[in-house]
Amino acid sequence: MKVAFKPGTLIYPLPAVMVSCGDSPENYNIITVAWTGTICTEPPMCYISVRKERRSYQLIKDSGEFVINLTTEQLAKATDWCGVRSGKDYNKFKEMHLTPQQGQVVKAPLIAESPLNIECQVVEVKELGSHDMFIAKVVAVNAEESLIDKGTGAFQLNHAKPLAYSHGKYYGLGEKIGSFGFSVAKRKK
């Protein structure tokens, strides 16, 4: 039986990511975002949604750049902390012992401890209400070499124990139950 539930944003789980921004060490900042995702393959594009009153909002709007840093179970405390503390009051890199690292293209720093850093350049800001969506082109990706399968070249994020966010809580991912297309794959004899 179904019951009526108030309208809301209940599409969970989501990736919990740390978004780094700023164009010089003096204004580097990190914001934790769960409202993020892929929106296009060719060209590769993604988005993040940020409240206007957040410090990172203006940094991203001014520079037109940001980095999506995927998170892991090991980064759970830093991920949460960077989401509840303001960059107006704290140097989040210093407080969480994270290392800013120069990327390939953008001036915004990568987080060295993240297994995958996605460098982004904003192509559009869509005003939506409580949050604005920064639609961005992916201009570079930086992957932890130890997570790349030597045989296939595939990036194996599952080995890093990625972090997910679901309705106010953080979770690790469970066991693999299949691969894309497994439901229609022909059985090997």
ABEGO torsion letter per residue (X at the ends): XBBBBBBBBABOBBBBBBBBBEABAAABBBBBBABBEBABAOBBBBBBBBBAABAAAAAAAAAGBBBBBBBBAAAAAAAAAAAABBAAABBAAAAAGBBBBBBAABABBBBAABABBBBBBBABBBBAEABBBBBBBBABBBBBAAABBAAAGBBBAAAAGBBBBBGGBBBBBBBBAEBBGAAABBBBX
